[in-house]
Amino acid sequence: MIIVLLMYVESVKSEIPLAPALYVFGDSIFDSGNNNVLPTLAKADFKPYGSNFDGGRATGRFTNGKTVADFIAEFLGLPFSPPYLSLRGSLKLTGLNYASGSCGILPYTGNFIRLYRLGARKIIMFEIGPIGCIPSFTKKLRHNGRCNEEYNALAVIFNNQLSEMLKNLTSTLQGSVFILGHGHWLGYDAIINPSTYGLMDPASPCCITWGNGTSACIPELVPCRDADKHYFWDGYHLTETIYSVIATKCFNGTSLCIPKNIRELVED
């Protein structure tokens, strides 16, 4: 589950960014390097992670290229939100990335009231994706079809409650707008109907992983050559291709992010 915060902007001009800053909270889906300096086994600071990012440079992102947050930053005309733990000295901030692989939701970072008091007014929160479809589960558990639907059903229960909570927050926190990113249905549809998204393999990781395709990439081993045709990068995370689809539809589309897309959000 990912939270992206867009700070309030009064006007929009074509020659300036559409928003002054982008703040990112979440887990490994959006981690841009915070775990590089943490005492944890959940790291992505080695090849083949980053194979398609800025000349094949591993940055700590748990994918082959950009994350959803990176694409959104580009669409807004902002630089990538730097990992909070990488900051050295003073700099002009256009956002920060607090996402950390294998993290949970802490009261300190998950408290919307606290964030509201700090000035956050435009917030996007993505649903839990179809967790019953990730290789870490599908290659270990019994299931009919491509996914374990019992796990997916649990995610849907959470997502339904999340939708109601965000509607309530928008109505109770004056001047705020909470956007729900329907990542679950899009992710599931891409797995069940891969050709619609230009995918050839919606089930197996692109990189060679530990645990026979169920875990993280094995360092320095060469990944598949057609990452853009794969849904999964490793046993848990998606490829840049899927993140691009999610970010693009959330920014410009009408069905993924509701009740309005990101462009409409920042132009209000």
GUMIDO-183807 format. One record per residue (C-alpha): residue in one letter; z, y, x. Coordinates in Angstrom, 2 decimals. Last residue first. Example, Ala and Ser with C-alpha at 12.3 -4.5 7.8 and 13.67 -1.06 7.14 Angstrom:
BEGIN
<site residu="S" pz="7.14" py="-1.06" px="13.67"/>
<site residu="A" pz="7.80" py="-4.50" px="12.30"/>
end
This chain:
BEGIN
<site residu="D" pz="-8.95" py="22.46" px="-8.16"/>
<site residu="E" pz="-11.46" py="21.93" px="-5.35"/>
<site residu="V" pz="-9.14" py="19.63" px="-3.38"/>
<site residu="L" pz="-8.69" py="17.17" px="-6.22"/>
<site residu="E" pz="-12.31" py="17.28" px="-7.37"/>
<site residu="R" pz="-13.43" py="16.22" px="-3.90"/>
<site residu="I" pz="-10.68" py="13.59" px="-3.80"/>
<site residu="N" pz="-11.71" py="11.92" px="-7.06"/>
<site residu="K" pz="-10.09" py="12.60" px="-10.41"/>
<site residu="P" pz="-7.91" py="10.73" px="-12.94"/>
<site residu="I" pz="-8.41" py="8.45" px="-11.08"/>
<site residu="C" pz="-9.73" py="7.12" px="-7.76"/>
<site residu="L" pz="-12.13" py="4.19" px="-8.00"/>
<site residu="S" pz="-14.13" py="4.97" px="-11.13"/>
<site residu="T" pz="-15.70" py="8.43" px="-10.78"/>
<site residu="G" pz="-17.04" py="8.48" px="-7.24"/>
<site residu="N" pz="-17.13" py="11.19" px="-4.57"/>
<site residu="F" pz="-14.01" py="10.87" px="-2.42"/>
<site residu="C" pz="-12.63" py="7.61" px="-3.74"/>
<site residu="K" pz="-16.07" py="6.00" px="-3.70"/>
<site residu="T" pz="-16.67" py="7.11" px="-0.12"/>
<site residu="A" pz="-13.22" py="6.05" px="1.09"/>
<site residu="I" pz="-13.43" py="2.57" px="-0.45"/>
<site residu="V" pz="-16.99" py="1.95" px="0.76"/>
<site residu="S" pz="-16.14" py="3.12" px="4.28"/>
<site residu="Y" pz="-13.06" py="0.91" px="4.39"/>
<site residu="I" pz="-15.24" py="-2.06" px="3.45"/>
<site residu="T" pz="-17.67" py="-1.39" px="6.31"/>
<site residu="E" pz="-14.87" py="-0.67" px="8.79"/>
<site residu="T" pz="-13.83" py="-4.29" px="8.46"/>
<site residu="L" pz="-10.81" py="-5.53" px="6.53"/>
<site residu="H" pz="-7.42" py="-6.72" px="7.72"/>
<site residu="Y" pz="-5.31" py="-9.86" px="7.36"/>
<site residu="G" pz="-6.87" py="-12.82" px="9.15"/>
<site residu="D" pz="-9.11" py="-10.60" px="11.28"/>
<site residu="W" pz="-12.08" py="-8.32" px="10.55"/>
<site residu="F" pz="-12.59" py="-9.36" px="6.96"/>
<site residu="Y" pz="-15.44" py="-8.35" px="4.64"/>
<site residu="H" pz="-18.22" py="-9.24" px="7.05"/>
<site residu="K" pz="-21.81" py="-7.98" px="7.07"/>
<site residu="D" pz="-20.94" py="-4.82" px="9.02"/>
<site residu="A" pz="-19.28" py="-7.02" px="11.63"/>
<site residu="D" pz="-22.66" py="-8.49" px="12.50"/>
<site residu="R" pz="-22.28" py="-9.50" px="16.14"/>
<site residu="C" pz="-19.22" py="-11.68" px="15.60"/>
<site residu="P" pz="-16.26" py="-11.01" px="17.89"/>
<site residu="V" pz="-16.12" py="-11.51" px="21.69"/>
<site residu="L" pz="-12.72" py="-12.67" px="22.91"/>
<site residu="E" pz="-10.70" py="-10.03" px="24.77"/>
<site residu="P" pz="-7.40" py="-10.60" px="22.99"/>
<site residu="I" pz="-7.23" py="-13.22" px="20.19"/>
<site residu="C" pz="-7.58" py="-11.37" px="16.89"/>
<site residu="A" pz="-4.62" py="-11.55" px="14.51"/>
<site residu="S" pz="-3.87" py="-14.36" px="12.06"/>
<site residu="T" pz="-5.43" py="-16.87" px="9.67"/>
<site residu="G" pz="-8.78" py="-17.67" px="11.26"/>
<site residu="N" pz="-7.78" py="-20.86" px="13.02"/>
<site residu="G" pz="-4.19" py="-19.85" px="13.77"/>
<site residu="W" pz="-5.02" py="-17.17" px="16.31"/>
<site residu="T" pz="-8.15" py="-15.25" px="15.62"/>
<site residu="I" pz="-11.78" py="-15.06" px="16.69"/>
<site residu="C" pz="-13.10" py="-11.78" px="15.29"/>
<site residu="C" pz="-15.30" py="-11.50" px="12.23"/>
<site residu="P" pz="-12.76" py="-13.08" px="9.92"/>
<site residu="S" pz="-13.99" py="-15.55" px="7.27"/>
<site residu="A" pz="-14.18" py="-15.11" px="3.49"/>
<site residu="P" pz="-16.59" py="-12.42" px="2.32"/>
<site residu="D" pz="-19.45" py="-13.42" px="4.66"/>
<site residu="M" pz="-22.95" py="-12.03" px="4.03"/>
<site residu="L" pz="-22.08" py="-8.56" px="2.79"/>
<site residu="G" pz="-24.49" py="-5.89" px="1.56"/>
<site residu="Y" pz="-22.07" py="-4.59" px="-1.04"/>
<site residu="T" pz="-23.77" py="-6.21" px="-4.04"/>
<site residu="S" pz="-24.34" py="-9.28" px="-1.86"/>
<site residu="P" pz="-20.57" py="-9.81" px="-1.69"/>
<site residu="N" pz="-20.02" py="-10.43" px="-5.42"/>
<site residu="I" pz="-16.69" py="-12.30" px="-5.54"/>
<site residu="I" pz="-15.32" py="-10.73" px="-2.36"/>
<site residu="A" pz="-16.67" py="-7.24" px="-3.02"/>
<site residu="D" pz="-15.39" py="-7.45" px="-6.60"/>
<site residu="Y" pz="-11.89" py="-8.25" px="-5.39"/>
<site residu="G" pz="-11.78" py="-5.27" px="-3.06"/>
<site residu="L" pz="-13.11" py="-2.98" px="-5.78"/>
<site residu="W" pz="-10.63" py="-4.29" px="-8.34"/>
<site residu="H" pz="-7.65" py="-3.91" px="-6.03"/>
<site residu="G" pz="-8.50" py="-0.56" px="-4.46"/>
<site residu="H" pz="-7.97" py="1.35" px="-7.67"/>
<site residu="G" pz="-6.79" py="4.52" px="-5.90"/>
<site residu="L" pz="-4.31" py="6.33" px="-8.12"/>
<site residu="I" pz="-4.12" py="10.11" px="-7.81"/>
<site residu="F" pz="-0.90" py="12.07" px="-8.17"/>
<site residu="V" pz="-1.26" py="15.79" px="-8.88"/>
<site residu="S" pz="1.65" py="18.20" px="-8.44"/>
<site residu="G" pz="2.13" py="21.67" px="-9.88"/>
<site residu="Q" pz="5.39" py="20.82" px="-11.61"/>
<site residu="L" pz="6.83" py="17.40" px="-10.80"/>
<site residu="T" pz="7.46" py="15.80" px="-14.20"/>
<site residu="S" pz="3.94" py="15.24" px="-15.58"/>
<site residu="T" pz="2.38" py="14.16" px="-12.30"/>
<site residu="L" pz="5.36" py="11.93" px="-11.56"/>
<site residu="N" pz="5.05" py="10.17" px="-14.92"/>
<site residu="K" pz="1.36" py="9.42" px="-14.40"/>
<site residu="L" pz="2.18" py="8.11" px="-10.93"/>
<site residu="M" pz="4.85" py="5.76" px="-12.32"/>
<site residu="E" pz="2.54" py="4.40" px="-15.00"/>
<site residu="S" pz="-0.12" py="3.48" px="-12.45"/>
<site residu="L" pz="2.43" py="1.92" px="-10.12"/>
<site residu="Q" pz="3.66" py="-0.35" px="-12.89"/>
<site residu="N" pz="0.14" py="-1.69" px="-13.41"/>
<site residu="N" pz="-0.29" py="-2.08" px="-9.65"/>
<site residu="F" pz="2.86" py="-4.17" px="-9.32"/>
<site residu="I" pz="1.77" py="-6.61" px="-12.02"/>
<site residu="V" pz="-1.73" py="-6.71" px="-10.50"/>
<site residu="A" pz="-0.31" py="-7.66" px="-7.10"/>
<site residu="L" pz="1.55" py="-10.58" px="-8.63"/>
<site residu="A" pz="-1.66" py="-11.74" px="-10.32"/>
<site residu="N" pz="-3.47" py="-11.68" px="-6.98"/>
<site residu="Y" pz="-0.93" py="-14.07" px="-5.53"/>
<site residu="E" pz="-1.42" py="-16.48" px="-8.42"/>
<site residu="E" pz="-5.19" py="-16.05" px="-8.13"/>
<site residu="N" pz="-5.45" py="-17.72" px="-4.74"/>
<site residu="C" pz="-8.95" py="-16.67" px="-3.85"/>
<site residu="R" pz="-12.50" py="-17.95" px="-3.23"/>
<site residu="G" pz="-12.76" py="-20.49" px="-6.03"/>
<site residu="N" pz="-9.84" py="-22.72" px="-6.90"/>
<site residu="H" pz="-6.84" py="-22.47" px="-4.62"/>
<site residu="R" pz="-4.60" py="-24.46" px="-2.31"/>
<site residu="L" pz="-2.92" py="-22.45" px="0.38"/>
<site residu="K" pz="-3.45" py="-22.18" px="4.14"/>
<site residu="K" pz="-7.01" py="-20.90" px="4.63"/>
<site residu="T" pz="-6.87" py="-18.74" px="1.52"/>
<site residu="F" pz="-3.55" py="-17.18" px="2.53"/>
<site residu="S" pz="-4.14" py="-15.73" px="6.00"/>
<site residu="P" pz="-7.81" py="-15.54" px="5.07"/>
<site residu="I" pz="-7.11" py="-12.74" px="2.56"/>
<site residu="C" pz="-8.07" py="-13.43" px="-1.06"/>
<site residu="G" pz="-4.63" py="-13.71" px="-2.66"/>
<site residu="I" pz="-3.82" py="-10.28" px="-1.31"/>
<site residu="P" pz="-6.31" py="-8.68" px="-3.69"/>
<site residu="G" pz="-5.37" py="-5.09" px="-2.76"/>
<site residu="I" pz="-2.09" py="-3.32" px="-3.42"/>
<site residu="E" pz="-2.97" py="-0.07" px="-5.13"/>
<site residu="F" pz="-3.75" py="3.13" px="-3.30"/>
<site residu="M" pz="-1.72" py="6.30" px="-3.54"/>
<site residu="I" pz="-3.29" py="9.73" px="-3.37"/>
<site residu="I" pz="-1.10" py="12.83" px="-3.32"/>
<site residu="K" pz="-1.81" py="16.49" px="-3.89"/>
<site residu="R" pz="1.32" py="18.63" px="-4.04"/>
<site residu="A" pz="3.26" py="17.95" px="-0.84"/>
<site residu="G" pz="5.39" py="20.97" px="0.00"/>
<site residu="L" pz="8.48" py="19.52" px="1.69"/>
<site residu="R" pz="10.24" py="19.41" px="-1.68"/>
<site residu="Y" pz="7.45" py="17.21" px="-3.01"/>
<site residu="L" pz="7.86" py="14.84" px="-0.08"/>
<site residu="R" pz="11.56" py="14.49" px="-0.82"/>
<site residu="I" pz="10.87" py="13.88" px="-4.51"/>
<site residu="F" pz="8.21" py="11.30" px="-3.63"/>
<site residu="N" pz="10.68" py="9.17" px="-1.66"/>
<site residu="G" pz="8.64" py="6.57" px="0.22"/>
<site residu="T" pz="9.24" py="7.93" px="3.71"/>
<site residu="Y" pz="13.04" py="8.14" px="3.64"/>
<site residu="P" pz="13.52" py="5.37" px="1.09"/>
<site residu="L" pz="11.65" py="3.02" px="3.43"/>
<site residu="I" pz="8.53" py="1.16" px="2.35"/>
<site residu="G" pz="7.96" py="-1.75" px="4.72"/>
<site residu="C" pz="6.33" py="-1.82" px="8.11"/>
<site residu="S" pz="4.16" py="-4.63" px="9.48"/>
<site residu="G" pz="1.75" py="-2.16" px="11.15"/>
<site residu="S" pz="2.88" py="1.45" px="11.13"/>
<site residu="A" pz="1.48" py="4.42" px="9.23"/>
<site residu="Y" pz="2.99" py="7.82" px="10.07"/>
<site residu="N" pz="-0.34" py="9.62" px="10.62"/>
<site residu="L" pz="-0.11" py="13.37" px="11.00"/>
<site residu="G" pz="-2.03" py="16.33" px="9.65"/>
<site residu="T" pz="-4.06" py="19.34" px="10.70"/>
<site residu="L" pz="-1.44" py="20.28" px="13.25"/>
<site residu="K" pz="-1.95" py="22.97" px="15.84"/>
<site residu="L" pz="-0.36" py="21.59" px="18.97"/>
<site residu="S" pz="2.98" py="21.56" px="20.74"/>
<site residu="G" pz="4.03" py="19.00" px="23.33"/>
<site residu="R" pz="3.12" py="15.32" px="23.25"/>
<site residu="L" pz="2.46" py="13.59" px="19.97"/>
<site residu="S" pz="1.63" py="9.88" px="20.20"/>
<site residu="L" pz="4.46" py="8.72" px="17.93"/>
<site residu="Y" pz="3.04" py="10.61" px="14.94"/>
<site residu="P" pz="-0.36" py="8.93" px="15.19"/>
<site residu="P" pz="-3.06" py="11.60" px="15.03"/>
<site residu="S" pz="-4.69" py="12.51" px="11.69"/>
<site residu="F" pz="-8.41" py="12.22" px="12.44"/>
<site residu="P" pz="-10.00" py="15.66" px="12.70"/>
<site residu="L" pz="-10.65" py="17.50" px="9.44"/>
<site residu="G" pz="-13.88" py="18.31" px="7.60"/>
<site residu="L" pz="-12.59" py="16.81" px="4.36"/>
<site residu="F" pz="-15.18" py="14.02" px="4.45"/>
<site residu="E" pz="-14.22" py="13.30" px="8.07"/>
<site residu="A" pz="-10.52" py="13.06" px="7.17"/>
<site residu="I" pz="-11.37" py="10.72" px="4.28"/>
<site residu="F" pz="-13.30" py="8.48" px="6.68"/>
<site residu="D" pz="-10.37" py="8.34" px="9.10"/>
<site residu="A" pz="-7.88" py="7.61" px="6.32"/>
<site residu="V" pz="-10.00" py="4.70" px="5.07"/>
<site residu="T" pz="-9.89" py="3.24" px="8.58"/>
<site residu="K" pz="-12.49" py="3.60" px="11.30"/>
<site residu="G" pz="-13.74" py="0.88" px="13.61"/>
<site residu="N" pz="-13.26" py="-2.83" px="14.29"/>
<site residu="T" pz="-9.96" py="-3.11" px="12.46"/>
<site residu="F" pz="-6.21" py="-2.96" px="13.05"/>
<site residu="R" pz="-6.32" py="0.52" px="14.58"/>
<site residu="G" pz="-4.31" py="0.67" px="17.80"/>
<site residu="T" pz="-6.87" py="2.69" px="19.71"/>
<site residu="A" pz="-9.20" py="0.03" px="21.14"/>
<site residu="R" pz="-12.34" py="1.80" px="22.42"/>
<site residu="G" pz="-15.71" py="0.25" px="21.67"/>
<site residu="G" pz="-17.80" py="3.38" px="22.11"/>
<site residu="D" pz="-15.95" py="5.56" px="19.65"/>
<site residu="F" pz="-14.87" py="2.79" px="17.27"/>
<site residu="N" pz="-17.15" py="-0.21" px="16.77"/>
<site residu="S" pz="-15.24" py="-2.70" px="18.92"/>
<site residu="G" pz="-11.96" py="-0.99" px="18.02"/>
<site residu="Y" pz="-10.01" py="-4.23" px="17.97"/>
<site residu="P" pz="-11.88" py="-6.70" px="20.24"/>
<site residu="K" pz="-10.20" py="-5.55" px="22.42"/>
<site residu="F" pz="-6.63" py="-4.42" px="22.85"/>
<site residu="D" pz="-4.28" py="-1.89" px="21.27"/>
<site residu="A" pz="-4.02" py="-3.75" px="17.96"/>
<site residu="K" pz="-0.30" py="-4.46" px="17.87"/>
<site residu="A" pz="2.12" py="-6.25" px="15.56"/>
<site residu="L" pz="4.28" py="-7.99" px="18.18"/>
<site residu="T" pz="6.73" py="-5.10" px="18.02"/>
<site residu="P" pz="8.66" py="-2.85" px="20.40"/>
<site residu="L" pz="6.85" py="0.36" px="19.33"/>
<site residu="V" pz="4.53" py="2.37" px="21.58"/>
<site residu="N" pz="1.17" py="1.00" px="20.43"/>
<site residu="N" pz="2.58" py="0.58" px="16.93"/>
<site residu="N" pz="1.87" py="4.23" px="16.15"/>
<site residu="G" pz="-1.81" py="3.82" px="16.98"/>
<site residu="S" pz="-3.96" py="4.63" px="13.96"/>
<site residu="D" pz="-2.04" py="2.57" px="11.40"/>
<site residu="F" pz="-3.94" py="2.80" px="8.10"/>
<site residu="I" pz="-4.22" py="-0.84" px="6.99"/>
<site residu="S" pz="-1.37" py="-1.64" px="9.39"/>
<site residu="D" pz="1.20" py="-0.06" px="7.07"/>
<site residu="G" pz="1.34" py="3.18" px="5.14"/>
<site residu="F" pz="1.81" py="6.93" px="5.25"/>
<site residu="V" pz="-0.92" py="9.47" px="6.03"/>
<site residu="Y" pz="-0.81" py="13.25" px="6.11"/>
<site residu="L" pz="-4.04" py="15.25" px="5.81"/>
<site residu="A" pz="-4.06" py="18.98" px="6.51"/>
<site residu="P" pz="-5.66" py="22.31" px="5.61"/>
<site residu="A" pz="-7.97" py="20.94" px="2.91"/>
<site residu="L" pz="-11.72" py="21.34" px="2.34"/>
<site residu="P" pz="-12.15" py="22.21" px="6.00"/>
<site residu="I" pz="-13.84" py="25.57" px="6.68"/>
<site residu="E" pz="-17.47" py="26.68" px="6.62"/>
<site residu="S" pz="-18.11" py="25.51" px="3.05"/>
<site residu="K" pz="-15.23" py="27.48" px="1.63"/>
<site residu="V" pz="-12.51" py="26.11" px="-0.62"/>
<site residu="S" pz="-9.58" py="28.14" px="-1.84"/>
<site residu="E" pz="-5.87" py="27.73" px="-2.55"/>
<site residu="V" pz="-5.15" py="24.52" px="-0.63"/>
<site residu="Y" pz="-2.08" py="22.37" px="-1.30"/>
<site residu="M" pz="-1.33" py="19.58" px="1.18"/>
<site residu="L" pz="-3.25" py="16.35" px="0.79"/>
<site residu="L" pz="-1.01" py="13.31" px="1.10"/>
<site residu="V" pz="-2.28" py="9.79" px="1.60"/>
<site residu="I" pz="-0.06" py="6.88" px="0.60"/>
<site residu="I" pz="-1.06" py="3.34" px="1.40"/>
<site residu="M" pz="0.00" py="0.00" px="0.00"/>
end
